[in-house]
Amino acid sequence: MEYRTICLEELEQTLFGTFLRRQVVTKCWRREMGAWVVRDDPFIDNWSEADYRFLVTCLRETVKKDGVVYGAFDGGVLKGFASV
């Protein structure tokens, strides 16, 4: 696994071509009457092409505003990322 900074020029939708963003959610934190509680709220989070376009736009703005995007690559393929 290689961990490195992703530069602005790399932040294109093709970077996420093999990235699968899908998760099954069963419980969620909710703020109710001033307190945080965990409630059953099942759904499947499965990103669309539009979601990835929006993600790339947001990540590019992060870098342009002196933020950073880090990627985890396995064999040159993106497996995970974080932005600060």
FENWOPE-V777564 format. One record per helix or strand. SS is the DSSP state (H for helix, E for strand). FROM is the first residue (numbers start at 0). LEN is the number of residues. If there is no record, write none. Layout:
ss:SS from:FROM len:LEN
ss:SS from:FROM len:LEN
This chain:
ss:E from:1 len:4
ss:H from:7 len:3
ss:H from:12 len:4
ss:E from:21 len:11
ss:E from:34 len:12
ss:H from:48 len:16
ss:E from:68 len:6
ss:E from:76 len:7
